[in-house]
Amino acid sequence: MKKSIMGLLVIAALVLAAAAQEPATGVQDAVFKAIWSEPSFGVFDNLSFKIDGSEVTLIGQSMLPLTKANVGVRVAKVAGVTKVINEIEVLPLSENDDAIRLRAYRALFGAADLYRYAMAANPSIHIIVKNGHLTLEGMVSTSFDSQRAFNAVRGLIGIFSAKNNLKTEK
């Protein structure tokens, strides 16, 4: 009798643990969708988030203050989110940075086999430029693609440094 009660308690605990994780996954998916469906979020922005219970912290960089504000509003409307901490950094205005972004976009997505990363509405590679320092963020299929992307931009005229933060699926 004691063994069957213990077995039922263990099963009940596992079911409750699984049920407790499911809403968090639902909130996570909804927050992700809210960010990625923001029309002003693009290739020159890098946005992410952390969830702690019902509190969401937005992190990353954005070219436009509008993107930061809109993403914060969208995430605040997600069911299950009670508080949004918006730590998205708005990148400084700079003609030099804008020129670097344009050159980087052309070098990156004009390269053979890398153009496919620009085919989606929101490319999986994001180009972040702050005060002449360029960083690649996002996801690519292979480490070879990551290296090709970095090689395409690291020698651009006008940049002070280049950093490759691309993650790979493989």
C-alpha positions, 0 to 999 in steps of 0.5 A: 500500500505504501509503495503504491501511494509513493508511486502515485505521489511521484507521478503526481509530482512529475505531472505538476512539474510538467504542467508548471513548465508548459505555461513558461514555454507558452509565454516564451513562444509568445514573447518570441513571436511578439518580438519577431513580428514587430515591423520595425525589427530588422537586420540592424537590430539584435533583440533577445529576452530573459524570463524570470517567472512572469517578468520579462527582461528585454536585451540587445541593441536597436537602431531605432527608439521606436523599435525599443518602445514597440517591442516593450509594448508588444511584450507587455500585452503577452498573456502571463507577463506581468512586468517588462524590463526594457534594457534594449540599447538604442544605438547612437546616430552616426552617418559613419555607422550607417555607411558601415551597415550598408557596406556590411549588408552588401558584403555579407548578403552579396557573397555566394551562398550567404544570400540565402540568410537574407531571404526571410522577412527578418534575416537570421544574421543581424549586423550591429554597428556601434561607434565603428565597431561591427558585430555579427549576431544570429544563427547560421547553418554551419561553422563554415557559414559563420566563418564566411560571414565574418570574413565577408565583413571583417576587412571593411573600410571604416570599421575599428573592430569586428566580432563574430557572435554567430551561433551554428545549428551544427 
